[in-house]
Each structure stands twice: as C-alpha cells, then as structure tokens.
C-alpha cells in the first residue's frame, strides 16, 4: 500500500479550503446586475387562495417583478416531477397530483410557495412580499397520518382518502401459513419519528439567463446537478440540456435533502429570462425547516413468527407512511422499494410480507434522508427481534446468532427481492461483543444500580443496500431514471490528471478518496490529480450522490476509465519501446516489457500521446482521455453490529450513552480515516433521531418544532467517544470490492440505542417507548409503571 | 429586520433621555437581535449601551457583589472575586447558553427581558439581590412581574445588580434538550435573612418556592426536600415537558442544589 493509494488514511485535501474559509458556496457567488428573490409562503397548512393581490406590492421601492401561481399557470409550466412510479396492490398507478412551483388554487402546507418577489435588495423583496394581499379561505388541516386517514379534509381534491398508493411486497399466503405454525408470535406497534434534515448550509440558488447564447446557468445547492438539469429542463421548463447549465459548487451538507428538485430554483430559472438579470435566493433557516424535504414519519404494526427455538419463521409488516403535501422527487420510493426490501435484515426469515399505505398530508414533503427507508426497516426489525428475545427469554445476541445468514449461504436470495452477494454477520457481531465487553455487562448493571442508575445494553445488527441498481431492474420497478455513474480521466500533456466524476461531494471527501483511487490505479502522484465535479458543462454526465453510492458506483466508473487509459497506454508504450503490445505490463505507473528492464512511465506515455512525434498515428488517435459509464449488476450490502450501552437517571429520565461500539463491513476501504468520520457522523445522526430529534405538527398543521429552540439537534456532549472498527468481505461485483459507508451509522444506531434504553427500563417494568426517547418520555414511562404498581 | 434609528450614548442619562416612544435599549442583543432579524419587533430606535462605561464592571466589597448591567456573562463566570464570594452566581453565569452567548449577553439585558427560562432571574430572586436603576433601587421580590414583564418604568435603565453573599447557595438546572434553556432551574440559597428558593423555567415567570424554603429553613439538607411534590397547576407545558414533569423536576433540582450548595 502506498502512502496515498487505496487503503491509506490520506488527509482530506479539500479541508484546506474549507477550514481556511476559502470554499465557494452558492451564497458566496455574486453575479453582475443580480437581483434578490423572496418567496411569499403560506402561513396556513391548508387554505384556498381566493385572491392574490400584488398591486400595492408592485409599487414598493426596488421591486423588479412579482410572479404568482397565476403567472405559472398562464405560462403552462409543468409541475415538479416524481422520479419513481409505484403501483398499488390492485395494479393501479399511484396518485400523482400536480406539484406546482407557485400555487394557484390552494396551499397545502405551511411554507407552500404563493408568490416570488424579485427586487434590487433582499430587504426590499421582503418588504414588498409583506404588502401582497392574499385572501386565504382556511380549510381544516390533516397534517398527520392519523388525521389524513380519517379524511377530515382532502389535501388534493381528486385523491380519495388522501391515499397515494397502497403497495405490497412478498408472499402473503406463505407468510400467513408460516404464522399459523408459529410457537410464538411477537407483535409490535412502533413509530418512526419525523426528522428535519438541517444541513448546515441552507438551500440557495442563483439563476441567470444569457440572451446572446439563449442559455441559462443555475448555481444551486444540489447533490446531483445532471439530475436537476434533466428534471428541471425536461419536465418543468421545457429547456433542452445544452441550454441549461447546472453548477453545484461547494455544498455544505445534504443528507438527502439536496437531491430533490425544489420549486425555488425552478422559479428562479424561469424568472431569470423574464427579468433579464441574475436572481439570487438563499433560504433563511426557518425556511429550511418548512421547505427542505423531511425524513421518515412512519407508523408500523409488525409481527414476527418464531418456532420454539427462537428461529424466525415469518415476518409481517404493515406500515403507514406520511408523504407530505406533494410527491417529492423520490418520495414515493423511500417507503416502498428502499424500505420493505430490507426487512430480511441479516436473517434467514424464509417468508416476509409487507404492505405500505402512503398518505398525502398538510405537511412538508417527505423524501430520502440519510438512510432513506433502510433506517426505518432496520429499526422495526431490530426492535421486534429484541422484543421476541425478551418474550422467549433468549439473549438478544443469541437470538440473532440463531437466525443469521451464514457465510456459506451467499449469494443469498431474500424473500423481499434482494440478493445479498456476500457478508459475514457473525464476524462483525463477535467483534462488537468483544469490544463492548458484552459478557461483563451484568456486573456493570449491578454497579450502576448501586448508584441508583438504570443501565442497559442494546444490540442492533443492520444491513443496508447501497448503490441502487441495476437500471433495468429499477426501471421495471418504477424508477424513471437510470442509476449508473459516469467518469472521465483526462491526462494533460505533462502528466497531471483531471478526473471528472458524476458523483458530487458535499462533505464526503471525494476529492481525496477518488484521487487515491486514480493514484493507485495509474501510479500517478496523488498531488497531480484533481477531481472535478458539480458542473454539467464540465462533467460529461452523472447521477449524483445519494444512497452511499459514490465510491461503489462512481468509483467503479472511474476504475473502468483508468483501465481504458492503461489499455491505450499499453499500445503507446509498445510503440515507444518497440515491443509487442501483448508483452507490455503495467504496474505502479510504469509500462515495461515483460522479462526486461525496459520501460516508460505513465508521464512519458501521456507526453507521447499529446506530442505524438514517436507515435503510431496510423493505428491510434493521439491524446489520453477516456470516459466510462458503470451500471452495477446489483446493490452492495454493507452490514454490521452496533452495541450501545446507556445509563438512565430515573429521577429525571436523562439517558447517558456511556459506550457505543460500531463494527461495520464496508468491503474494501479506500481511506479508513474518511470512513471513520462517515461512521461517526452517521451514528450521531441516528442517535439524534433516537434521543431528541422530532418534527412536531399541531392539529392546525403548524410546525411546532420549527427552529433550533424547539427542534433538538444532537450535540457532541451527548455522545461518547465511539469505538469504531471494520471487518471486510469484499463486494463481489464491483472492481473496487467496496460497498459504501455514508448511511450505515444512521441506519444501525437508532435501534441499538432504543434497545439499550428498553433493556435499562425492563427491570422497572417498562417494555416500550417511542423515539425520540427524551428524558420527558422516559420519566413518564417510569412514572406510569410506578403509578400502576402503586394502584395494584 | 425593519429599518430603525440608532444611537450610541456615552452615559446613562443620555440613554434614558433617548428612551422614548418605540425606542429600545440594546445591551448584549442576544434576544433582541434575533427578534429583529425575524421581524418580530419593530423598534423606532435602538439605543446601544455598549459605550456607557459606567454600566460595565464588577466590584465585590464587604458582603456584596456589585455587577454592572452591561457585564457579560463570561466576565461574571471568570471573576475571581465573584467566584470566591458567591460561587453559585459565577457557576450560573458560566452555564448560560454557549460561549458566544456568554461573551455577548449581559446581566442587565437578561433581567430587563425576563425570559421565563432565563437563568439570571433565578440568581437575583434566589439571593434576594437589589436592582439599581437610574431612578431607584428595586428589591428582587418586587422586580419580576410576569412573563417578559418587570417593574421597570418606561424610561428606566438598569445600572447594576447588588448581590448579597449567602452562607451557601447553588443553582441546578434541567436543560431543554433542544434549546438548552432551563426547563427547570432551581436556585437555593441560605442567606442572612433566611432560606430562599427561586425557580425559573417552570412557570411563566421566575418564582419562589415557599414550601421548599420552609422545609429547608428547618433543616438545610437534601433529606429535607426528599419527595417534595410541587403542584403542577400554573406551570408551563409544551412539546418538551408537561407541567407534571416540570413540577417533579423542581423537587429533583432543588434536592441536587441543596446537596451542591457551598
């Protein structure tokens, strides 16, 4: 292993510009003649727009233009599209009501866009927006699943019962039959709490139209610029790709929320031609709370059938999912194909049946958020496994061990569509148990008890599916896009390299990791390689970054491009060395003639390709520049075991995480330091969900947790120093053997924490508690048991 | 924020004179500035107290710590004399917000705002401090009138706060998991005039827990408040904590404060 190649803990080269304040985010960009936009948003969760009067506002100082839903309707623009078509049990397609970029008929959630004011300054735009007179006829709101199901009101007039689709997966009859033979059936009702992403950089966009070229440039905070170009251009504004350039410069975190096409950047692009000047907008934090797509929000009933030895016979899951007011870009796929397909977990459960009913509600749209469906599946499975273990008096580790898919069973076909290529679940669990001293726990519990504290330990053995693929199967299941990735490796004449990738980095460290891959494959110095991403006019194509796909899919495309470089390099080297191409070997940046000491470096080959004086011009084009597309044959399946240990203060309900051990199998690892950082971040996000994060709407659809005063973000002092390590089974179907590590922490940790809390509370008779397990909830749970005991 | 006029007087008299109509005093700005940014307030003028030298500074003489209205929380937390005379006060100041807040926020600003979840009101009421204004001296028991409401007159400016050193005292708070403001904060002090217990965060305004004071007057020990059940009636309830929970936490925090008092 070289100091900068695959496997080396190379320091992130992008960090220099970030920590010295040299990053360029959208809000750092200023364009000559720019104007400022402010969006007038609905203060109501559900209301008819009887009238929107802009007469007074239009005369306010500095106002350049005001556009409303009526203007959008008159321009016959499309609505925001949904990228995945789900079919209901009865074969009918999901309901796809329009998702207008500015609302004309009625508003459907607090924060819905009513109008945009474009002015010389932001303050002037805001002042003018306050002068727009909107006549709202307020309607009853249905912000939650429960309210939407009771259908007190319809979010979309033509969507009966507010149901978008009623979908299922798996063999119902076989599952029912297996339940009939069960020795024990464990039942669980559980909520997956709604989350607000809160990337540190709020969404922002600058759109400008160039009359000379009749083309648009949009700087925007996106995780996938080419996807935005396709969706905005083809589906909403009818702009061809060559006239629409999307630039995603430095982006300050996404966690999924910046995958989607939103109304704001679309409105700005459309308006930029009308105004004839660049228009900029940066969300205020309160707008982020109201309009960035939220995550999770499921209510589930699950049942697990077991034989008398604790072996899983069948799993039955019925979930209701909140989609919010509109279908966001991938909102439909998250509670279906990204969720129910993961319900086998690490276990040999032979039959599984899942049904998912998704509802429109008067709330912000819900879509992919770090893990996207997989945390929800893991949380249910790992919760019900522990509940079953408790009911059958089997240790939480032992019950998992009895049900693990064994290493010799791979490739393993689950009953919920996925085929796992490889894994070793016992290996990661054994290591996690060792590091956490699971065997010594009861001693620690007793010691804590002597101090009046309740101590608990929780295990969670998660699996995730990364790098959603292949495109043809995803397409057959309703995906409306391909799921490949593109890469280009461009040598310059003197041997330095520009690498273009369709993956986009917004915190992941691709500029380092991808350069390590290229340095390793081509033997070029790490410092001579730059990674270029985030600009549709520079990068040939790309599907972007989400679902922990960048290295497994984008990295593999890169390796393929490197292989093409090597193949062409061999031809050039053969000519330079006057040898047969078949005799040329490539290793560590050098082409040599097998069995001799004759050789040329990659740099010399690149120079010959661009200054082709000694070059086989009759047989070979000059230049050294290759691109590749890679469409994976399968998902990758990272897996691992997390062990969380907590101590609860029964007087206040406060939980302290005293220890957290994560042992992951991410396959081959390119940069262990970056992987560790990704795991840390994921764990904190998952613990945030389990401990304090919660999006709460009141009955009128007002977001009660609409600021950091009321929405609990995890903080460094809430978590211990994580003990993180990895085990490796290399992915069998990509060239790097990698699986992906971006979401694992957020997927596996909520159940580990909640299982630990339930373990701690079991001695006082509390068996169930919902996320987030805040001190208040824990105290209430303990107290209600105390009251019951007192009454008995 | 909306437009406003701005004035930066050099002395208290000029500040008070400017305090007319919809004018507002700007101290550390930790509440006022976010309020302005969100367009939740529209003052005609901001009177920035940052240049009034007479308002800043700490002096401890005899049995009293005098803290100027514009003294930052961090200065109180780090002051050796305060730490010695009233360690509970220094500790309370050191636990307000985060380092940014502590280096901007002021004691005068906090008291004049009287946020129901602020920390300083608990110390002022718990220690029986005196608030000195440009016009008079106001006893703590007469100062806090209700939610965001004080005894301050329209053109009255807090100049300093005088804290008598107690025999022993401590402040314990249970933090809101999101904002980290006090869900319940209890300041317990054994003073020359008796035991005082002030509770912040739990109700619409800081208040004294007289039943606790009576128990502790008999026996100043954690045992004396064991099992104390504060009535939930009238306490705050929100998405973070029910009134019952707050009532319960008053007992727990009081017990811990008594145990920690020094």
Interface residues (C-beta under 8 A of the other chain):
Chain A: X126 X286 X651 X652 X691 X692 X694 X696 X704 X705 X708 X709 X710 X711 X712 X713 X774 X775 X776 X779 X780 X783
Chain B: X38 X39 X174 X177 X178 X179 X181 X239 X240 X241 X242 X245 X248 X249 X252
